């Protein structure tokens, strides 16, 4: 208990005699130098604090007057350590020596010196210039800021009116102020004498904290570095506005990453024209890996390895991975957690919408649990292929990067230094299985094994299962158009310099003439069907209602050029090369089941023109389409009228039967479209 304070400045005469056994505490010798104390700071707050300490010291005297108390027990009774009441500089010693004045804070000599007489706007203007200067990574230059301020109202050469307005707004003044001549001369005299332009106290007031400098230079990077709460990635806001923890199967996420490992992909020279393909028959690059995970358990559910000539990926690649996820595990209860860019494209968002799930748009890597998965996988791959690791940041592994550039220029054979595609795919499968079976420890959520936790939870609370009738949701093309009579259609950019019109019709479409609908279809099939959905609500039919299937009923001359392959003459060689670079893709998709086992496998190869080959296998390795030999895949089993554009790239020239069928189909198509050319 602390006794009530009093306004006395000396120890009160309350009848308590000083303890005779206490030693006399000598006064400390006065210190010398610039740091000596010369005056006490007396403020209302400091006086109140000193009086509380004085009351505590008087209580200590009372306790020591009782023979049953020692210094240690008396200090413990007051909730203090013995050192608080012992030693020449302890609060108790200063109180006995100097009274209440000994408990007041001291002011140093340099603080007593009069500061500069600065205008009210001086510090704010100096901070403004400090932020503009770029002296170091997280700091500016105080001298430069001071020089700019004393030059006012003259502004730096090159400033725009907008910059001047920003300064006036920051200072809250209608015009640019002028620095007082006396202040300017005082600062210049200090500079001539070799002193700092301003005293340390002013210098400290001008400096801006590092986080503010970071925010000024890059608000986005600052937010990524500072606006995060550990563990918040595994929580979401429900419909009642409550922030609750996710459960396995609630939210699925995905992200793209470029592995640090360069890969050799076998490619025919006529398919892609690069130095390595022409000389060694392989395409060398760092391609995109697109994993999909459960946001609560970190289990990798499926992944895409997308091989395109420019190392990019598209929305249809994301849909391929999402398709593998729902086909292997089911549809998430809540939705999908994706970032911006391609992951936020209309095609992806429409797929999520028709699936009946939500779309969580993330703005920071700290909002995605998949980032921690990348750290673990890339660490293992770097150890697996140290000779082929380019590093995760610019400037790392310089020798490997130089070797990579030499191989890209075909100066060296990349097959001697970098792994082939099949090896990398096998290693990724193994590392994903290892990740899914490794224990994860969290201070907030406990410990779990991703595989076990996900399977146990979803077996007790199963997810909504996927059916083959839902395949249309993952169509690579989606467009919103207005129904005109019994037709609805759009143009699809199939080639680099022209697009192809696709028109679909159905006998029930006139019922929705003038209404907005959304069509999902695969434009690579010459005879494709479109799934038609209502894009605007109608009485009794909400937005998103599936209306039915519509058949492709119209073609144009551009499409005839496409199926005839008229662009194969020498004058179109450059055109075809650009088309292959733009649209060539090899995509490997895996759905990961229990114990890291591949439950669904899909290998897709497109030569950039009309040839497509797909090989699919299910959980038991049963071939769903294609052949057992991935090196010689053949096309999906299609209806007879769909065969002509699905010749395998490995199949070579058409057979006489296929050529006859093509001519027959062309004649039929000519009769169907001759009205377009009349």
C-alpha positions in Angstrom: 0.0 0.0 0.0 1.3 3.5 -0.9 0.6 6.3 1.6 -1.2 9.4 0.4 1.2 11.9 -1.1 1.7 15.4 0.4 2.9 18.7 -1.0 5.8 18.9 1.3 9.2 19.3 -0.3 11.1 17.9 2.7 10.6 14.7 4.7 7.7 15.3 7.1 8.3 15.2 10.8 5.8 12.5 11.6 7.4 11.2 14.8 9.3 8.4 13.2 13.0 8.5 14.0 15.6 7.5 11.4 16.9 4.0 11.8 20.3 4.2 13.6 21.5 1.0 12.0 21.3 2.3 8.5 24.7 3.5 7.1 25.2 7.0 6.2 25.0 7.4 2.4 27.6 9.7 1.1 26.7 12.2 -1.7 28.2 11.3 -5.0 31.1 13.3 -6.4 29.9 15.8 -8.9 30.5 14.7 -12.5 32.3 16.9 -15.0 32.0 17.3 -18.7 29.3 18.0 -21.1 26.9 15.4 -19.6 26.8 16.9 -16.1 23.4 17.6 -14.6 22.8 21.3 -13.8 19.1 21.6 -13.2 16.0 19.6 -12.2 13.0 19.4 -14.5 9.9 20.5 -12.5 6.6 19.7 -14.1 3.3 18.7 -12.6 3.8 15.1 -13.8 7.4 14.9 -12.4 6.3 16.4 -9.1 3.5 13.9 -8.7 5.7 11.0 -9.5 8.4 12.2 -7.1 5.8 12.5 -4.3 4.7 8.9 -4.8 8.3 7.7 -4.5 8.8 9.8 -1.4 5.7 8.3 0.2 7.1 4.8 -0.6 10.4 5.7 1.0 8.6 6.9 4.2 6.8 3.6 4.3 10.1 1.8 4.0 11.4 3.8 7.0 8.3 2.7 9.0 8.8 -0.9 8.2 12.5 -0.8 9.1 11.6 0.7 12.5 10.1 -2.7 13.3 12.9 -5.0 14.5 11.1 -8.0 12.8 11.8 -6.5 9.3 15.1 -6.5 7.4 15.9 -4.5 4.3 14.9 -7.5 2.1 11.6 -8.3 3.9 10.7 -4.6 4.0 11.3 -4.2 0.3 9.3 -7.4 -0.5 6.4 -6.0 1.6 6.3 -3.0 -0.6 6.6 -5.0 -3.8 10.1 -3.8 -4.7 13.5 -5.4 -5.0 16.1 -4.7 -2.3 18.2 -2.8 -4.9 15.4 -0.2 -5.0 16.4 0.9 -1.5 20.2 0.3 -1.6 23.1 1.9 -3.4 24.1 5.6 -3.6 21.9 6.2 -6.7 18.8 4.3 -5.6 15.6 6.3 -5.2 15.7 5.8 -1.4 19.3 7.1 -1.2 18.5 10.2 -3.3 15.4 10.9 -1.1 17.4 10.7 2.2 20.2 12.8 0.7 18.3 15.5 -1.1 14.7 15.1 -0.2 12.0 15.5 -2.8 14.4 17.3 -5.2 16.5 14.2 -5.4 13.6 12.3 -7.0 13.0 14.9 -9.8 14.4 14.1 -13.3 17.6 15.9 -14.3 18.1 18.1 -17.3 21.4 18.1 -19.1 23.5 21.1 -19.9 23.1 20.8 -23.6 19.3 20.7 -23.2 19.4 24.1 -21.3 21.0 25.8 -24.3 18.5 27.9 -26.2 17.3 26.2 -29.4 17.0 27.8 -32.8 14.1 30.2 -33.2 12.2 28.2 -36.0 9.0 29.2 -37.8 6.0 27.0 -37.2 6.2 25.5 -40.7 10.0 24.8 -40.7 10.0 21.2 -39.3 7.0 20.2 -41.5 8.8 21.5 -44.6 12.0 19.8 -43.7 10.2 16.5 -43.2 8.7 17.0 -46.7 12.1 17.4 -48.3 13.5 14.6 -46.2 11.1 12.2 -47.6 11.9 13.3 -51.1 15.6 12.8 -50.7 16.9 9.3 -51.2 20.1 9.0 -49.3 19.8 5.4 -48.2 17.4 2.4 -48.3 15.2 3.6 -45.5 16.3 7.1 -44.8 16.7 10.6 -46.3 19.1 13.4 -45.9 18.6 16.0 -43.1 21.3 18.4 -44.4 19.7 18.4 -47.9 16.3 18.9 -46.4 17.6 21.9 -44.3 19.3 23.4 -47.4 16.1 23.2 -49.4 14.0 24.8 -46.6 16.3 27.8 -46.1 16.1 28.3 -49.9 12.4 28.9 -49.8 10.4 30.4 -51.5 12.7 29.3 -54.3 11.7 25.8 -55.3 14.0 23.1 -56.8 14.5 23.3 -60.5 12.2 20.9 -62.3 9.4 21.0 -59.9 5.9 21.1 -61.4 2.9 23.0 -60.1 1.5 19.8 -58.7 4.6 19.4 -56.5 4.4 22.9 -55.2 0.7 22.4 -54.4 1.6 19.3 -52.5 4.1 21.3 -50.4 1.5 24.0 -49.7 -1.0 21.4 -48.7 1.4 19.7 -46.4 2.2 23.0 -44.7 -1.4 24.2 -44.6 -0.4 27.5 -46.2 -1.9 29.3 -49.2 1.5 30.2 -50.6 5.1 28.9 -50.4 6.6 30.5 -47.3 9.9 32.4 -47.1 12.7 31.4 -44.8 13.6 34.3 -42.3 16.9 35.9 -43.3 18.3 35.7 -39.8 17.6 31.9 -39.6 19.2 31.4 -43.0 22.4 33.3 -42.0 22.6 31.4 -38.7 22.5 28.1 -40.5 25.0 29.2 -43.1 27.4 30.4 -40.3 27.2 26.9 -38.7 28.1 25.4 -42.1 31.0 27.7 -42.6 32.3 26.8 -39.1 32.2 23.1 -40.0 29.3 22.4 -37.6 26.1 20.5 -38.4 23.6 22.7 -40.0 21.1 22.4 -37.1 21.5 21.3 -33.5 20.9 17.7 -32.5 17.5 18.5 -31.1 16.3 20.0 -34.4 18.0 17.2 -36.3 16.0 14.6 -34.4 12.8 16.4 -35.0 13.4 16.5 -38.8 14.2 12.8 -39.2 11.3 10.5 -40.2 11.0 7.0 -38.9 12.0 4.2 -41.3 8.5 2.7 -41.7 7.2 6.1 -42.8 10.0 6.4 -45.4 9.1 2.9 -46.7 5.4 3.8 -46.9 6.2 7.0 -48.8 8.4 5.2 -51.4 6.3 2.0 -51.8 2.9 1.8 -50.1 2.3 -1.7 -51.4 5.6 -3.1 -50.2 5.1 -1.4 -46.9 1.7 -2.9 -46.5 3.0 -6.4 -47.4 5.8 -6.0 -44.7 3.7 -4.5 -41.9 0.0 -5.1 -42.4 -0.1 -8.8 -41.4 -1.1 -10.8 -38.4 0.5 -14.2 -38.0 -2.2 -17.0 -38.2 -4.8 -14.8 -39.8 -4.5 -16.7 -43.1 -6.4 -19.6 -41.5 -9.4 -17.5 -40.5 -12.2 -16.0 -42.6 -15.3 -13.8 -42.0 -18.5 -15.8 -42.1 -22.0 -14.5 -43.2 -22.7 -13.3 -39.7 -19.5 -11.1 -39.7 -17.6 -13.4 -37.3 -14.0 -14.1 -37.8 -13.7 -17.9 -37.4 -11.1 -20.5 -38.1 -11.2 -22.4 -41.4 -11.8 -26.1 -41.4 -10.3 -28.6 -43.9 -12.3 -28.4 -47.2 -13.7 -24.9 -46.5 -11.4 -22.9 -48.7 -9.0 -24.0 -51.5 -6.3 -21.7 -52.8 -3.7 -21.6 -55.5 -0.8 -19.5 -56.8 1.8 -19.5 -59.5 5.5 -19.7 -59.0 8.5 -20.1 -61.3 10.8 -22.8 -59.9 14.4 -22.0 -59.8 15.1 -25.2 -61.7 15.6 -25.0 -65.5 14.1 -27.9 -67.5 14.7 -29.5 -70.9 11.5 -30.3 -72.7 11.6 -32.4 -75.9 10.2 -30.4 -78.8 10.2 -31.0 -82.6 12.1 -28.3 -84.5 9.2 -27.6 -86.7 7.0 -26.9 -83.7 9.0 -24.2 -82.0 11.9 -22.2 -83.5 14.5 -21.5 -80.9 18.3 -22.0 -80.9 18.1 -25.0 -78.6 15.1 -26.7 -80.5 16.8 -26.3 -83.8 20.2 -27.7 -82.7 19.4 -30.1 -79.8 15.6 -30.8 -80.1 14.8 -29.5 -76.6 13.2 -26.3 -75.3 15.1 -24.9 -72.3 13.3 -22.7 -69.8 11.9 -22.1 -66.3 8.3 -22.8 -66.6 5.3 -22.2 -64.4 4.2 -24.4 -61.5 0.6 -23.9 -60.4 -0.2 -25.7 -57.1 -3.6 -25.8 -55.4 -3.9 -26.3 -51.7 -6.3 -26.6 -48.8 -6.0 -23.3 -46.9 -6.5 -24.9 -43.5 -4.2 -28.0 -43.7 -1.6 -26.8 -46.4 -2.2 -30.1 -48.2 -1.4 -29.8 -51.9 -4.5 -31.0 -53.7 -3.4 -30.8 -57.3 -0.9 -29.0 -59.5 -0.2 -27.9 -63.0 3.2 -27.7 -64.7 2.6 -25.4 -67.7 5.2 -25.3 -70.5 4.8 -22.4 -72.9 7.6 -20.8 -75.0 7.5 -17.6 -73.1 7.3 -19.2 -69.6 3.8 -17.8 -69.1 0.4 -19.3 -68.2 -3.2 -18.4 -68.9 -6.6 -18.6 -67.3 -7.3 -21.9 -69.0 -4.3 -23.4 -67.2 -5.8 -22.3 -63.9 -9.1 -24.0 -64.8 -7.2 -27.2 -65.7 -5.8 -27.3 -62.1 -9.1 -26.4 -60.6 -10.7 -29.2 -62.6 -8.1 -31.7 -61.2 -8.9 -30.5 -57.6 -12.6 -30.9 -57.8 -12.4 -34.2 -59.8 -10.0 -35.7 -57.1 -11.4 -34.2 -53.9 -14.7 -32.4 -54.5 -16.0 -28.8 -54.4 -14.9 -26.6 -51.5 -17.6 -25.7 -49.0 -16.9 -22.0 -49.0 -14.9 -21.1 -52.0 -11.5 -20.3 -53.6 -8.8 -18.0 -52.4 -6.9 -16.4 -55.3 -4.8 -13.3 -55.9 -5.2 -10.8 -58.7 -4.0 -10.9 -62.3 -4.9 -13.9 -64.3 -6.3 -15.6 -61.1 -8.9 -12.8 -60.9 -9.8 -13.1 -64.6 -13.5 -13.2 -65.7 -13.0 -16.8 -66.9 -11.9 -17.9 -63.4 -14.5 -15.9 -61.5 -17.3 -17.2 -63.8 -16.1 -20.8 -63.2 -16.2 -20.2 -59.4 -19.6 -18.6 -59.6 -21.3 -21.4 -61.6 -19.7 -23.9 -59.2 -21.8 -22.3 -56.4 -18.8 -21.2 -54.4 -17.3 -17.8 -53.3 -14.3 -16.0 -54.6 -11.9 -14.5 -52.0 -9.7 -11.9 -53.7 -6.3 -11.6 -51.8 -4.1 -8.6 -52.0 -1.0 -9.7 -50.0 1.2 -12.8 -49.9 0.6 -12.8 -46.2 -3.1 -13.7 -46.9 -2.2 -16.9 -48.7 -1.0 -20.1 -47.0 0.3 -21.4 -50.3 3.4 -19.1 -49.8 4.7 -21.3 -47.0 4.3 -24.3 -49.3 6.5 -22.7 -51.9 9.2 -22.1 -49.3 9.3 -25.8 -48.4 9.2 -27.2 -51.9 11.8 -24.8 -53.4 14.1 -25.6 -50.5 14.0 -29.3 -51.4 14.3 -28.7 -55.2 17.4 -26.6 -54.7 19.1 -29.5 -52.9 17.8 -32.0 -55.4 19.2 -30.1 -58.4 22.0 -27.8 -57.1 23.7 -27.7 -60.6 20.5 -26.5 -62.2 19.2 -24.1 -59.5 19.0 -20.5 -60.8 18.1 -19.1 -57.3 15.0 -17.4 -56.1 16.2 -13.9 -56.3 18.2 -11.8 -58.8 21.9 -12.2 -58.6 21.9 -15.6 -56.9 23.8 -18.7 -58.2 25.7 -16.6 -60.8 27.6 -19.6 -62.3 24.4 -21.5 -63.0 22.7 -18.5 -64.5 25.6 -17.9 -66.9 25.5 -21.6 -67.9 21.7 -21.3 -68.4 22.2 -18.3 -70.8 24.9 -20.2 -72.7 22.6 -23.1 -73.2 19.7 -20.9 -74.2 21.9 -19.5 -77.0 22.7 -23.1 -78.0 26.4 -22.6 -77.3 26.3 -25.7 -75.1 24.0 -28.7 -75.1 21.5 -28.1 -72.2 20.8 -31.9 -71.9 24.3 -32.2 -70.3 23.5 -29.8 -67.5 19.8 -29.5 -66.9 17.3 -32.2 -66.0 14.6 -33.4 -68.5 10.9 -32.9 -68.0 10.1 -36.4 -66.8 12.7 -36.3 -64.1 11.5 -33.0 -62.8 7.8 -34.1 -62.8 8.8 -37.2 -60.8 10.7 -35.1 -58.3 7.8 -32.7 -57.9 5.5 -35.6 -57.3 7.9 -37.0 -54.6 8.3 -33.6 -52.9 4.6 -32.9 -52.9 4.0 -36.3 -51.3 6.7 -35.6 -48.7 5.2 -32.2 -47.9 1.7 -33.6 -47.5 3.1 -36.2 -45.0 5.3 -33.9 -43.0 4.1 -32.6 -39.6 3.3 -28.9 -39.3 3.5 -27.1 -36.0 1.6 -23.9 -35.3 1.6 -21.8 -32.1 -2.1 -21.0 -32.7 -3.6 -24.1 -34.3 -1.5 -26.9 -32.9 0.2 -29.6 -34.9 -1.1 -31.7 -37.8 -0.1 -33.8 -40.8 -1.7 -32.3 -43.9 -2.7 -35.6 -45.5 -4.1 -37.1 -42.3 -5.9 -34.0 -41.1 -7.6 -33.3 -44.5 -8.7 -36.9 -45.1 -10.0 -37.4 -41.5 -12.0 -34.2 -41.7 -13.4 -34.6 -45.1 -14.4 -38.2 -44.5 -16.5 -37.1 -41.5 -17.9 -34.0 -43.4 -17.7 -34.9 -47.1 -17.4 -32.3 -49.8 -19.9 -31.9 -52.6 -18.7 -34.3 -55.3 -17.9 -33.5 -58.9 -19.7 -35.2 -61.8 -18.7 -35.4 -65.5 -21.8 -33.4 -66.4 -20.0 -30.4 -64.7 -17.0 -30.5 -67.1 -18.4 -27.5 -69.0 -17.7 -25.3 -66.0 -14.0 -25.6 -66.9 -14.3 -24.7 -70.6 -11.4 -22.6 -71.8 -13.6 -19.9 -73.2 -16.5 -17.9 -71.8 -18.4 -14.8 -73.1 -21.4 -12.8 -72.2 -23.6 -11.9 -75.2 -27.2 -11.0 -76.1 -29.4 -13.5 -77.8 -30.5 -12.5 -81.2 -33.5 -14.6 -82.4 -32.3 -18.2 -82.2 -28.6 -17.3 -82.3 -25.9 -16.2 -79.8 -22.2 -16.0 -80.6 -18.9 -14.2 -80.3 -15.5 -13.9 -81.9 -12.6 -15.9 -80.6 -9.0 -14.8 -81.3 -7.7 -18.1 -82.5 -4.7 -16.6 -84.5 -2.5 -13.7 -83.9 -3.9 -11.4 -86.6 -7.5 -12.5 -86.9 -10.4 -14.0 -84.9 -13.0 -16.5 -85.7 -16.8 -16.0 -85.2 -18.6 -18.8 -83.3 -22.4 -18.8 -83.6 -24.5 -21.2 -81.6 -28.2 -22.0 -82.0 -31.0 -24.0 -80.3 -34.7 -24.2 -80.9 -35.4 -22.8 -77.4 -33.2 -19.7 -77.7 -36.0 -17.5 -79.2 -37.6 -17.6 -75.8 -34.7 -15.6 -74.5 -34.2 -13.2 -77.5 -32.8 -9.9 -76.3 -31.7 -11.4 -73.0 -28.1 -11.4 -71.7 -26.6 -14.9 -71.5 -23.2 -16.4 -70.8 -21.8 -19.1 -73.1 -19.1 -21.6 -72.0 -17.4 -23.6 -74.8 -14.2 -25.0 -76.1 -13.4 -23.0 -79.3 -10.7 -25.5 -80.5 -13.3 -28.0 -81.5 -14.8 -27.4 -85.0 -18.1 -28.8 -83.9 -18.4 -27.8 -80.3 -21.4 -27.2 -78.1 -21.9 -24.2 -75.8 -23.5 -24.3 -72.4 -25.8 -21.3 -72.1 -26.5 -19.6 -68.8 -28.7 -16.7 -67.9 -26.6 -13.6 -67.3 -29.4 -11.4 -66.0 -32.4 -12.4 -63.8 -35.8 -13.2 -65.3 -39.1 -13.8 -63.5 -38.8 -17.2 -61.9 -35.2 -17.7 -63.1 -32.3 -16.1 -61.2 -29.0 -15.1 -62.7 -26.8 -18.1 -63.4 -29.6 -20.4 -64.3 -28.4 -23.1 -66.8 -30.7 -22.8 -69.9 -29.2 -25.7 -71.9 -26.9 -26.6 -74.7 -26.6 -24.8 -78.1 -24.9 -26.3 -81.2 -22.3 -24.6 -83.4 -24.1 -23.7 -86.6 -22.0 -21.2 -88.5 -18.5 -20.8 -89.9 -16.7 -18.1 -92.0 -13.9 -18.0 -94.6 -11.4 -17.5 -91.9 -12.5 -20.7 -90.3 -12.3 -22.5 -93.6 -8.7 -21.3 -94.0 -8.1 -22.7 -90.6 -9.4 -26.3 -91.2 -7.8 -26.3 -94.7 -4.4 -25.3 -93.3 -4.0 -22.8 -96.1 -1.4 -20.9 -94.0 1.2 -23.7 -94.6 2.8 -22.1 -97.7 6.2 -20.5 -97.5 4.8 -16.9 -97.5 3.1 -17.7 -94.2 6.1 -19.3 -92.5 6.7 -16.3 -90.2 3.0 -16.2 -89.4 2.9 -19.9 -88.4 6.0 -19.5 -86.3 4.4 -16.7 -84.3 1.2 -18.7 -83.9 3.1 -21.6 -82.5 5.0 -19.5 -80.0 1.8 -17.8 -78.9 -0.3 -21.0 -78.5 2.1 -24.0 -78.1 1.6 -25.5 -74.7 2.4 -28.7 -72.9 0.6 -29.0 -69.7 1.0 -31.7 -67.0 -1.8 -31.8 -64.4 -1.8 -34.1 -61.3 -4.6 -34.6 -58.7 -3.0 -35.7 -55.4 -4.9 -38.2 -53.3 -4.1 -39.9 -50.0 -0.4 -40.6 -49.2 0.8 -38.5 -52.1 -0.6 -40.9 -54.7 -1.5 -39.4 -58.0 -5.3 -40.0 -58.3 -5.8 -38.2 -61.6 -3.3 -37.5 -64.4 -3.7 -35.5 -67.6 -1.0 -34.7 -70.1 -1.9 -32.3 -72.9 0.1 -31.2 -75.9 -0.9 -28.5 -78.4 1.4 -27.5 -81.3 0.0 -24.0 -81.5 -2.1 -24.6 -84.6 -4.8 -27.2 -84.9 -3.2 -30.3 -83.5 -4.0 -31.4 -79.9 -3.1 -34.6 -78.1 -4.4 -35.5 -74.6 -3.6 -38.5 -72.3 -5.7 -39.0 -69.2 -5.5 -41.6 -66.5 -7.5 -42.2 -63.3 -6.6 -43.5 -59.8 -6.0 -47.0 -61.0 -3.9 -46.0 -63.9 -6.7 -46.9 -66.3 -6.4 -44.9 -69.5 -9.4 -42.5 -69.9 -8.2 -41.2 -73.3 -5.0 -41.3 -75.5 -2.5 -44.1 -75.4 -0.3 -45.8 -72.8 2.8 -44.3 -74.3 3.1 -40.6 -73.4 5.7 -40.1 -76.0 3.2 -41.1 -78.7 -0.1 -39.8 -77.5 -3.1 -39.9 -79.7 -6.1 -37.7 -79.5 -9.2 -38.0 -77.2 -11.8 -40.3 -78.5 -14.1 -37.9 -80.4 -17.2 -38.1 -82.4 -16.5 -38.7 -86.2 -17.3 -35.1 -87.1 -14.7 -33.8 -84.6 -11.7 -35.9 -85.7 -10.2 -33.6 -88.3 -8.5 -31.0 -86.1 -7.3 -33.5 -83.5 -4.5 -35.2 -85.4 -1.7 -36.0 -83.0 1.5 -34.0 -83.5 3.3 -37.3 -83.6 0.9 -38.9 -86.1 2.7 -37.4 -89.1 0.8 -37.0 -92.5 -2.9 -37.8 -92.7 -4.0 -41.2 -94.0 -5.9 -41.4 -97.2 -9.1 -42.2 -95.2 -8.6 -39.1 -93.1 -7.9 -37.0 -96.2 -11.1 -38.3 -97.8 -13.1 -37.5 -94.7 -11.6 -34.0 -94.6 -12.6 -33.3 -98.2 -16.1 -34.7 -97.6 -16.5 -32.5 -94.5 -15.2 -29.5 -96.3 -17.8 -30.0 -99.1 -20.5 -30.2 -96.5 -19.3 -27.1 -94.8 -19.1 -25.3 -98.1 -22.8 -26.0 -98.7 -23.8 -24.9 -95.2 -21.9 -21.6 -95.5 -22.3 -20.7 -99.2 -25.0 -18.1 -98.2 -22.3 -16.1 -96.5 -20.5 -15.4 -99.8 -23.4 -14.6 -102.0 
